């Protein structure tokens, strides 16, 4: 149990951010998002919370690894991506601005890729935890672009 404790607070932090973002989405998920023209490749609505819970857990594990690493690993990109992740939710769901959210997610893609590249040199597991997140972000970037273009 003692070896899992360094991962507990980062996972709880990530899940808290995700939970907070879900409050920003509530009205938009009823009043706005369902009425947008969406890509035929958009996953089922029920997939999003499941995927995000898993991604937030992986993000927390990654932070736990670099936070407790004896090696000097920059945490700056990790914190920036978390802020951008939350800011994307605000721009897309709360402000209902597909163009602004698209620009934010493009920056988020770059920051996450940079984090993975920089972290890979020091901790392959921490970087690998971000691989599913990066793939989901690329997919989300496409979905966001589709909504911007067709609405």
C-alpha positions in Angstrom: 0.0 0.0 0.0 2.9 2.4 0.8 4.2 2.3 -2.7 0.8 3.4 -4.1 0.5 6.4 -1.9 2.7 8.7 -4.1 0.1 8.1 -6.9 -3.0 8.7 -4.8 -3.0 12.5 -4.7 -2.1 13.0 -8.4 -4.9 10.6 -9.4 -7.4 12.3 -7.1 -6.3 15.7 -8.4 -6.8 14.7 -12.0 -10.2 13.1 -11.2 -11.2 16.3 -9.4 -10.3 18.4 -12.4 -12.3 16.1 -14.6 -15.2 16.1 -12.2 -15.1 19.9 -12.1 -15.1 20.1 -15.8 -18.2 17.9 -15.9 -20.1 20.6 -14.1 -19.1 23.1 -16.8 -20.5 20.8 -19.4 -23.9 20.0 -17.9 -26.1 22.6 -19.5 -24.3 22.5 -22.8 -24.7 18.7 -23.0 -28.5 19.2 -22.8 -29.0 22.6 -24.6 -26.3 22.9 -27.2 -24.0 19.9 -27.9 -26.8 17.4 -29.0 -28.0 19.9 -31.6 -24.6 20.4 -33.3 -23.8 18.7 -36.6 -21.2 16.1 -35.4 -18.9 13.8 -37.2 -20.2 10.4 -38.1 -17.1 9.1 -36.3 -18.2 10.7 -33.0 -18.1 8.1 -30.2 -21.3 7.3 -28.2 -22.0 9.8 -25.4 -21.6 7.0 -22.9 -17.9 6.4 -24.0 -16.7 9.9 -23.0 -16.9 9.6 -19.2 -15.4 6.1 -19.2 -12.5 7.2 -21.4 -11.9 10.3 -19.5 -11.8 8.5 -16.1 -9.2 6.2 -17.5 -7.2 9.0 -19.0 -7.3 11.1 -15.8 -6.0 8.0 -13.9 -3.2 7.6 -16.3 -2.4 11.3 -16.1 -2.2 11.0 -12.3 0.1 8.0 -12.5 2.4 9.9 -14.8 2.5 12.9 -12.4 3.1 10.5 -9.5 6.0 9.0 -11.3 7.7 12.2 -12.2 6.9 13.9 -8.9 8.6 11.1 -6.9 11.4 10.4 -9.4 15.0 10.9 -8.1 15.8 12.1 -11.7 15.2 15.7 -12.5 12.1 15.6 -14.7 10.3 18.9 -15.7 6.8 19.1 -14.4 6.0 22.3 -16.2 4.5 20.7 -19.3 2.4 18.4 -17.1 0.8 21.4 -15.3 0.4 23.4 -18.5 -1.5 20.5 -20.2 -3.8 20.1 -17.2 -4.6 23.8 -17.3 -5.2 23.7 -21.0 -7.4 20.6 -20.6 -9.6 22.5 -18.2 -9.5 25.6 -20.3 -10.6 23.6 -23.4 -13.7 22.5 -21.4 -14.5 26.0 -20.5 -14.1 27.3 -24.1 -16.0 24.4 -25.7 -18.8 23.6 -23.3 -19.2 26.6 -21.1 -18.5 29.4 -23.6 -19.7 27.3 -26.5 -16.9 28.5 -28.7 -15.7 25.8 -31.1 -13.1 28.0 -32.8 -11.4 29.0 -29.5 -11.6 25.5 -28.2 -10.0 24.2 -31.5 -7.1 26.6 -31.1 -6.7 25.6 -27.4 -6.7 21.9 -28.3 -4.1 22.4 -31.0 -1.8 24.0 -28.3 -2.7 21.1 -25.9 -1.7 18.6 -28.6 1.7 20.2 -28.9 2.2 20.5 -25.1 1.2 16.8 -24.5 3.5 15.6 -27.3 6.4 17.8 -25.9 5.7 16.3 -22.4 5.9 12.8 -23.8 9.1 13.5 -25.7 10.9 15.2 -22.7 9.6 12.7 -20.2 10.5 9.7 -22.4 14.2 10.3 -21.8 13.8 10.1 -18.0 10.8 7.8 -17.4 9.3 5.7 -20.2 6.3 4.6 -18.0 5.4 8.2 -17.2 5.6 9.1 -20.9 3.7 6.0 -21.9 0.8 6.9 -19.6 0.3 9.8 -21.9 0.1 7.9 -25.1 -3.6 7.0 -24.9 -4.3 10.6 -23.8 -2.4 11.9 -26.9 -4.3 9.6 -29.2 -7.6 10.7 -27.7 -6.6 14.3 -28.0 -5.8 13.9 -31.7 -9.2 12.3 -32.2 -10.8 15.1 -30.2 -9.0 17.7 -32.3 -10.6 16.2 -35.4 -14.0 16.1 -33.7 -13.7 19.7 -32.5 -12.6 20.8 -36.0 -15.5 19.0 -37.6 -17.9 20.8 -35.2 -16.3 24.2 -36.0 -16.4 23.7 -39.7 -19.9 22.3 -40.0 -21.8 24.4 -37.5 
